[in-house]
Amino acid sequence: MGNISGKSGNMDARLLQGGNHVDGRGQLLYNNQFDLEPVRRIYTIEHNNTALVRGWMGHEIENRWFTVVTGGFQVKVKSVNNWREPDLNEKDTVVFILKAGALDVLHIPPGHIFCLQALEANSKIVVMADHPVGTTNDEHRYPV
């Protein structure tokens, strides 16, 4: 798990691995692979328990990027061929584990759905999108 890619058409869901530097002053987390240029908005999601699964949700047009700042999350991702009746069977699902302290960034391109589940109580994930809220009418939600 972790550094795994899930194919969909011409794009992959992929993990951009961060790094850290530790010295006598403390710790510096960084991600030199992540280009912030396309990001237009940012928000956080916090799960106070590990039983809640948020999803399935996805976008035909929009990109999403995720990084965990507290705790950890399991993110399941799969490509979609039919947005009206997507196959929610988990056999083609790719699982990513994101944890705080790494500054890994998961990129989920258009054409995918995903679901989130906290691995620890009070986990918090930062979500970034490449379109301002309300500009695309591109949110698809399905039962878990």
Secondary structure, 3 states (H helix, E strand, C coil): CCCCCEEECCEEEEEECCEEEEECCEEEEECCCCCCCCCCEEEEEEECCCCCEEEEEEECCCCEEEEEEECEEEEEEEECCCCCCCCCCHHHCEEEEEECCCCCEEEECCCEEEEEEECCCCEEEEEEECCCCCCCCCCEECCC
